[in-house]
Amino acid sequence: MMNIYTPIRRKLRNWYRRILYPSSLQYEGPFNFFLVDDNPLIVLTFTPCGLGHVKTMAEKVSPRYCHFLVGFWWSMKDAGRVDAFQRKWKKIQRKHPNVDLQVLCNAKSEQELFRSRTDINAHHVNQNCMIDEGSWEVMANAKKEYDAVYNARVGEYKRIELAYEVKKLAIITAPHQGNIEEDEYAKELREYLSHAKWLNFEQERYRRLPREEVHEHVSRAHTGLILSGTEGACYSVGEYLLSGIPVVSTPSEGGRDVWFNSETCIVVNDTPEAVAEGVREWKRRSPDPHHVREETLKVLDKHRNKFFSVVNNIRKKGGKNRSFKYDWIERSINKMRVICEPEDFEGMLEKSKFDKRARGEA
């Protein structure tokens, strides 16, 4: 069993880190982008909670004009974090006056914070509207094998240990940092939750599951768990709900609650007993998976239309009146991001129609 003092140690350590490392904006995350349009040049990128690789991309597009849309994987409900974001953006903008930037916030409160403390254009566009809903359909014939499934990285912030009281528990996971097979916290957690079925492990060897296999396992559960106290909107939430699987969540910051109502989610106290009771409640109710999905699609359409509006306003200023809504099916990919190296981003620009016109080749 995990040491009962682990949560206390974690809080003390996090407090210590905040003192020594006051800004988490230094972490850029994986280099990612999505080319929304090449005329005008519009680039979408996601970061944990900072500017990510906008500086690098601004240098590579220079001197061409470019609009950056930045979304977040972590909560931006922090005045100091928003102020630091503004300062760093201004520094980039002074060096590269050819670029512009707007932010996509997962929570309304984050949008309000940006609007009250910065001159950056902020929109309430939740990241889960970027999920390809066609990849997460209801599997009506899936046999229910698990009381609950938790699809989460093995990071302490995910609080996987709160699922301890869930009997038939399945866990789909990925490394948080480094090699998951050598991660001491991961080993401790797997021992603590030894009754669970750790779906990524075969004879102690880790295997990343393809999306199709994740979808099958999620569909075999009565409910999906999301137990972090703070993060971003969490893609797993959208994937559970679009698959017709209701959610048990703890109270949270970061924007995932945008997707919840009484017909799709039960919010419980952050204790193992409360989580297990939430799971039992969904098992008793056995909601119609198609209804869960339809309720989720309503929220997805709302936020996706907001995204279309943001893009369309940029396009209109560039003289293009065609709505991005009509380009979505052809251009969109799941989560609207390509994970790559900076050189790949530069190569993408070299191939774009906009770049050819700028160099007089077309």
C-alpha positions in Angstrom: 0.0 0.0 0.0 1.2 3.5 -0.7 2.4 5.4 2.3 -0.4 7.5 3.9 2.0 10.5 4.1 2.5 10.5 0.3 -0.2 13.3 -0.3 1.4 15.5 2.4 4.9 15.0 0.9 3.5 15.8 -2.5 2.0 19.1 -1.3 5.2 20.1 0.5 7.3 19.3 -2.6 5.0 21.2 -4.9 5.1 24.2 -2.6 9.0 24.0 -2.6 9.0 23.8 -6.4 6.8 26.9 -6.7 9.2 28.9 -4.5 12.3 27.8 -6.5 10.7 27.7 -9.9 7.9 30.3 -9.9 7.2 30.1 -13.6 6.3 26.8 -15.3 6.3 28.7 -18.6 9.8 27.5 -19.2 8.5 24.0 -20.1 7.6 24.1 -23.8 6.4 20.6 -24.4 6.6 18.8 -27.7 7.1 20.9 -30.8 3.7 20.8 -32.5 1.7 22.8 -35.0 -1.2 22.7 -37.3 -1.4 24.8 -40.5 -4.9 26.2 -40.4 -4.5 28.3 -43.5 -1.6 29.4 -45.8 -3.2 32.6 -47.0 -3.3 34.3 -44.6 -0.8 32.2 -42.7 -2.5 30.9 -39.6 -0.7 28.4 -37.3 -2.4 26.6 -34.4 -0.1 25.2 -31.6 -0.7 23.8 -28.1 1.5 24.3 -25.1 1.4 23.2 -21.4 0.8 26.7 -20.2 3.2 29.1 -21.9 4.2 30.2 -25.3 5.6 26.9 -26.3 7.6 27.1 -29.5 6.0 30.3 -30.8 9.4 32.1 -30.6 11.0 29.5 -32.8 8.2 29.5 -35.2 8.1 33.3 -35.4 11.8 33.2 -36.3 11.2 30.7 -39.1 8.2 32.5 -40.7 9.9 35.9 -40.6 9.5 38.2 -42.4 6.2 36.8 -43.5 3.0 37.8 -41.6 1.6 35.0 -39.4 -1.3 34.6 -36.9 -0.6 32.2 -34.1 -3.4 30.6 -32.2 -2.2 29.1 -28.9 -4.2 26.6 -26.8 -3.2 25.2 -23.4 -2.8 21.7 -21.9 -2.8 23.0 -18.4 -4.8 25.5 -16.3 -4.1 29.2 -17.0 -6.2 30.3 -14.0 -3.2 32.0 -12.4 -2.6 35.8 -12.6 1.2 35.4 -12.3 1.3 32.9 -15.1 -0.9 35.1 -17.4 1.3 38.2 -16.6 4.4 36.2 -17.5 2.8 35.0 -20.7 2.1 38.6 -21.7 5.7 39.7 -21.0 7.2 36.9 -23.0 4.8 37.6 -25.9 5.6 41.3 -25.9 9.3 40.4 -26.1 8.7 38.2 -29.2 6.4 40.7 -30.8 9.0 43.5 -30.5 11.6 41.3 -32.3 9.0 40.0 -34.8 6.4 42.7 -35.5 5.2 40.5 -38.4 3.4 38.0 -36.1 0.2 38.2 -34.2 -1.2 36.0 -31.5 -4.5 35.0 -29.9 -5.2 32.4 -27.2 -7.7 29.7 -26.9 -8.8 29.1 -23.2 -10.3 25.9 -21.9 -12.2 27.7 -19.2 -14.3 30.9 -19.2 -12.4 32.1 -16.1 -9.1 31.8 -17.9 -10.5 33.9 -20.8 -11.6 36.5 -18.3 -8.2 36.6 -16.7 -6.5 37.2 -20.0 -8.9 39.9 -20.9 -8.5 41.7 -17.5 -4.7 41.5 -17.3 -3.5 41.6 -20.9 -4.2 43.1 -24.3 -4.1 39.6 -25.9 -7.2 38.5 -27.7 -8.6 35.5 -25.7 -11.4 33.1 -26.7 -13.2 30.4 -24.7 -12.5 27.5 -27.1 -12.0 24.2 -25.3 -9.3 22.0 -26.6 -11.6 18.9 -26.8 -13.5 20.4 -29.7 -10.4 19.4 -31.7 -11.0 15.7 -31.2 -12.1 13.8 -34.2 -15.5 12.6 -33.1 -15.6 10.0 -35.9 -12.8 8.2 -34.2 -14.7 7.8 -31.0 -18.1 6.3 -31.9 -20.4 4.3 -29.6 -19.5 0.6 -29.8 -23.0 -0.7 -29.2 -21.9 -4.4 -29.1 -19.0 -3.9 -26.7 -19.3 -6.2 -23.7 -18.9 -4.4 -20.4 -15.8 -6.0 -18.6 -14.7 -3.1 -16.4 -16.5 -1.1 -13.8 -14.3 1.8 -14.7 -11.4 2.7 -17.0 -8.8 5.4 -16.3 -6.8 6.6 -19.3 -4.0 8.8 -17.9 -0.3 9.4 -17.8 1.5 8.0 -14.7 2.0 11.5 -13.2 1.2 12.3 -9.6 -1.1 15.1 -10.7 -3.5 12.5 -12.2 -4.1 11.0 -8.7 -4.7 7.5 -10.1 -4.5 6.2 -6.5 -7.9 7.6 -5.9 -9.3 4.6 -7.9 -8.1 2.2 -5.1 -11.6 1.2 -4.1 -12.9 0.5 -7.6 -13.2 -3.2 -8.0 -13.0 -4.0 -11.7 -10.6 -1.3 -12.7 -8.7 -1.0 -16.0 -5.9 1.5 -16.5 -4.5 2.7 -19.8 -1.4 4.8 -19.3 1.7 6.4 -20.8 4.9 7.8 -19.3 4.8 11.2 -17.7 8.6 11.6 -17.8 11.3 9.2 -18.9 11.1 5.4 -19.0 7.9 4.2 -17.4 9.4 0.7 -16.6 12.1 2.4 -14.5 9.9 5.1 -12.9 9.8 4.5 -9.1 6.4 6.2 -8.7 5.0 4.1 -11.5 6.2 0.9 -9.8 4.8 2.0 -6.5 1.5 2.8 -8.1 1.2 -0.5 -10.0 1.9 -2.3 -6.8 -0.7 -0.3 -4.9 -3.3 -0.9 -7.6 -2.3 -4.5 -8.2 -5.9 -5.5 -8.5 -6.3 -3.3 -11.6 -5.7 -4.5 -15.1 -2.8 -2.4 -16.4 -3.6 -2.7 -20.1 -0.3 -1.4 -21.4 1.8 -4.0 -19.7 2.5 -7.5 -20.9 5.0 -9.5 -18.7 6.2 -6.3 -17.2 7.0 -4.7 -20.6 5.3 -1.5 -21.5 3.5 -1.2 -24.8 1.8 2.0 -26.1 -1.7 1.1 -27.3 -2.9 2.3 -30.7 -6.0 4.6 -30.7 -8.3 1.8 -32.0 -7.3 -0.5 -29.1 -7.8 2.3 -26.5 -11.3 2.9 -28.0 -12.2 -0.8 -27.6 -11.1 -0.9 -24.0 -12.9 2.4 -23.1 -16.0 1.0 -24.6 -15.9 -2.1 -22.4 -16.1 0.1 -19.2 -19.2 1.3 -17.4 -17.6 4.7 -16.7 -14.4 6.7 -17.4 -12.4 8.2 -14.5 -10.6 11.6 -14.4 -9.3 12.3 -11.0 -6.8 15.2 -11.2 -7.4 18.3 -9.2 -5.7 20.6 -11.8 -4.7 20.2 -15.4 -6.1 21.2 -18.8 -9.4 20.1 -20.4 -8.0 16.5 -20.7 -8.5 14.8 -24.0 -9.5 11.5 -22.3 -12.7 13.3 -21.0 -13.8 14.0 -24.6 -12.9 10.5 -25.7 -14.9 8.8 -22.9 -18.0 10.9 -23.6 -17.9 10.6 -27.4 -17.7 6.9 -26.9 -20.9 7.0 -24.9 -19.1 6.4 -21.5 -20.2 8.6 -18.6 -17.6 10.1 -16.4 -16.7 10.2 -12.7 -14.7 13.3 -11.9 -13.3 15.0 -8.9 -13.7 18.8 -8.5 -11.1 20.4 -10.9 -9.6 23.4 -12.5 -8.5 23.5 -16.1 -11.7 23.4 -18.1 -12.9 19.8 -18.3 -16.1 20.6 -16.5 -17.2 22.4 -19.6 -18.2 19.0 -21.0 -20.2 17.9 -18.0 -23.9 17.9 -17.0 -25.9 15.6 -14.7 -26.6 13.2 -17.6 -22.9 12.7 -18.5 -20.8 13.2 -15.3 -20.9 12.7 -11.5 -18.5 14.9 -9.6 -17.4 13.4 -6.3 -15.1 14.2 -3.4 -11.5 13.4 -3.9 -11.4 10.2 -1.8 -11.2 6.6 -2.9 -14.6 5.8 -1.3 -16.4 8.7 -3.1 -14.8 7.7 -6.4 -16.0 4.1 -6.0 -19.5 5.2 -5.1 -19.6 7.3 -8.2 -18.7 4.3 -10.3 -21.3 2.2 -8.7 -23.9 4.9 -9.3 -23.2 5.0 -13.0 -23.3 1.2 -13.1 -26.8 1.3 -11.5 -28.1 4.0 -13.8 -26.7 2.4 -17.0 -27.3 5.5 -19.2 -27.9 5.3 -22.9 -24.5 5.6 -24.5 -26.0 7.3 -27.6 -27.5 10.0 -25.3 -24.2 10.6 -23.6 -22.6 11.1 -27.0 -25.3 13.4 -28.2 -25.1 15.6 -25.1 -21.3 15.8 -25.7 -21.7 16.6 -29.4 -23.7 19.7 -28.5 -20.8 21.0 -26.4 -18.3 20.1 -29.1 -20.3 21.9 -31.8 -20.6 25.0 -29.7 -16.8 25.3 -29.1 -15.9 24.2 -32.6 -18.1 26.9 -34.0 -16.3 29.4 -31.8 -13.0 28.2 -33.3 -14.4 28.7 -36.8 -15.4 32.2 -35.8 -11.9 33.0 -34.6 -10.3 31.7 -37.8 -12.9 33.4 -40.0 -12.2 36.8 -38.5 -8.5 36.5 -39.3 -9.4 35.3 -42.8 -11.6 38.3 -43.4 -8.9 40.7 -42.5 -6.7 38.9 -45.1 -9.5 39.4 -47.7 -10.8 35.8 -47.6 -14.5 35.4 -46.9 -14.9 31.6 -47.2 -15.8 30.1 -43.8 -13.3 27.6 -42.3 -16.3 25.5 -41.5 -16.3 24.3 -45.2 -12.6 23.4 -45.0 -12.8 21.5 -41.7 -13.7 18.1 -43.0 -10.9 18.1 -45.6 -8.2 19.8 -43.5 -8.8 18.6 -39.9 -6.9 15.9 -38.1 -7.5 14.4 -34.6 -6.5 17.0 -31.9 -5.4 19.4 -34.7 -1.7 19.0 -34.1 1.3 17.4 -35.7 4.2 16.5 -33.3 7.4 17.2 -35.1 10.9 18.6 -35.1 11.4 22.4 -35.8 12.9 21.4 -39.2 9.7 19.7 -40.2 7.8 22.9 -39.5 10.1 24.8 -41.7 9.8 22.2 -44.4 6.0 22.5 -44.2 6.3 26.3 -44.8 8.6 25.7 -47.8 5.9 23.5 -49.4 2.9 25.8 -48.7 1.2 27.8 -51.4 1.6 30.9 -49.4 5.3 30.5 -49.2 5.6 29.9 -53.0 3.6 33.1 -53.7 5.7 35.1 -51.3 8.9 33.9 -53.2 7.3 34.7 -56.5 7.1 31.0 -57.6 3.3 30.9 -58.1 
